[in-house]
Amino acid sequence: MEVHMQTSQESIARNWILEDLSQHLTTDELDEVILFARHAGYLDADAQLTDAGARYFNLMTKYRKDVETV
């Protein structure tokens, strides 16, 4: 159960990062967004979430929640 939960959370984080980058890069080309995320260190060569990607997701989603409550 814990492995499934971790995989699910990683999937949510990866999808959020790709959507966020897509909006900032103003492109719908998934290959371009994945390549950018890999170069930024958010995803590894297999497009799996890295520690840097997890930190980026946690930082950005926490910040957005704080902004929404202001």
Phi, psi and omega in degrees: 000318182295321179296317178298319180297316180295316179298320179295317179295321178295320179296317178299315180296315180299314179297320179296315180299314181296320178293316180298313179295322179301320179292319180288326180274352183049053176219150174256002181282103184301321180300319179295318181293317178297317179299316178298314181298323177293316179295327179284346180089009180280332178233151177272188183298335178265013181063029175264151182299134175260174176299320178296321178295319178296318178296317179300313179300311181298317180296312185289323180285327176294315180299316181296323177295319179296320180293320181295334182273352181284000000 
